[in-house]
Amino acid sequence: MSITVNIYYKGENGSAKKFAEEMVSSGTAAAIRNESGNIRYDYFFPMDDEETVLLIDSWENQDAIDAHHKTPMMNTIIELREKYNLHMKVERYISDDDIPLTDMKFIKE
């Protein structure tokens, strides 16, 4: 079981993309990827919404997320969110690693 958090960062005048770019260029995103329990930390840009950036953030368990929230990187993230005046929508998912056979016929690996 893992926990995936989708965070939609929304801003104005390209600020969400600038936020993601600074997260990467500052090394903060790489540092988060290297944290114990992190599975994935990737930014995506929706084709139909230039003012939103999607972060897909996956962790082994809630303890790993809680440990992440106690790191200095959270202060960096908060400061950058404020700098770029971003608003967030958050979705949280718990993985189901057992893909039904009825679904497997539609998946090409």
Secondary structure, DSSP 8 states (H G I E B T S, - for coil): --EEEEEEEE-STTHHHHHHHHHHHTTHHHHHHTSTTEEEEEEE--TT-TTEEEEEEEESSHHHHHHHHTSHHHHHHHHHHHHTT-EEEEEEEE------HHHHTT---
